[in-house]
Amino acid sequence: ISHHWSSGGRHFMGKGTSFGTVTLIAPTDVITGPVQTMRIDGVDIEFQLTPGTEAPAEMNLYFPQLRVLCAAENATHTLHNLLTLRGALVRDPKAWAFYLGQTLQRYGWRSDILIAQHHWPTWGRERIVEMLSDQRDMYEWLNDQTLRLINRGYTSLEIADRLKSLPEPLARKWYARDYYGSVNQNVRAIYQRYMGFYDGNPANLDPLPPLDTARRTIAWMGGVDAVLTKLRAAYAAGDYRWVAQIGNELVFVAPENVAARRLQANALEQLGYQSENATWRNIYLTGAQELRLGRSKVSITTASPDMVRTLTIPDFFDYTAVRLDGDKAAGKTFTLNWSFADINQRYAMTLRNSALTYQSDVLHARPSASIKLTKAVLDRISLHETTMAQALRDGSIQISGDATAVSSLFGMLDTFDPTFSIVTPPGTP
């Protein structure tokens, strides 16, 4: 059995990814029932599916012989993320609370030890019941109070400002603190889940992009030097959030201004010092580092060889579609048939209207070109162990029809630099 608990905390509880090999093992057995028991190496494990909580396919595990409950990332010693700040789909706090209630009812008084994917165990039935109850109440409160204020007309930022912390006595529990997730970002995540980006105010329906906004804002405030003087006074008064907000506009207008960058970095650093949340602190300090030293040159990759080989053909085609540069593809139309002999799969691909789509188990009747290869060859190309040109020369790829359609497709693909700027305008060193 292989179960990837999710990337929700796996790579981001600390300051970066593991220095070991990031890998993926394809599942050998699948848990399909709401509660399913299996014996593995003489150990009974009862799996409780909790879909849509911390991860789309999350599950808790109960070991009846040991009276041990593993709560995965559904109940850890912190308030978790409903929306990771690195970006993801918003998780469902209502489902999270519901399944914790089911876990409490089914396993609470049958467990002597509670473990999870991060942090330390909880010992003793009474403590376990209290923790599960508190964590259930925490996610339920966040969901319901956010929806209550939405229905009173408050916007995302206004709700986050009103719901500054969990209610007492929950706010004083160590396992409900904002060490990783936070009330602020989770409230805003819930708003996003139910309401989307638009808050009902037409002024926010089509605002100017950041660089245009910055130029006009700084000009209206008297120019770079005048704003810098005001920001220095605000910094001296300890108004760091305001300095960070307006300082960002100033840095966008004058990214080469060392004094502006240094003041903005100082404000972000102060906000980092004051943050109980480790993720927020690291984000603030990362921004300060970029302002002082330039963009990070550290590149992180998760594309290990076995990870690439585990990807399916649809995975590869979906990623290819994401890489397609719409401007380069404008006005171009062609169809490609792909046949993979080693896995007996075939696909009909279409480029049209700058969109790359495909269908499985079907081929175009009159394709622009047909490509015959194996999944193994595609993996080697993805891993840069060979090239398309070399594969054509040695015969491991065969193309019939218009070969330029294939080469032009790969010529339209964008490449991504993971070290893009975050607190300075795009393209800033």
Beta strands, then each sheet from edge to edge (+ up, - down):
strand 1: 35-40
strand 2: 43-49
strand 3: 59-63
strand 4: 68-70
strand 5: 113-115
strand 6: 122-123
strand 7: 334-340
strand 8: 345-352
strand 9: 355-360
strand 10: 369-373
strand 11: 398-401
sheet 1: 1+ 2- 3+ 4- 5- 6+
sheet 2: 9+ 8- 7+ 10+ 11-
end
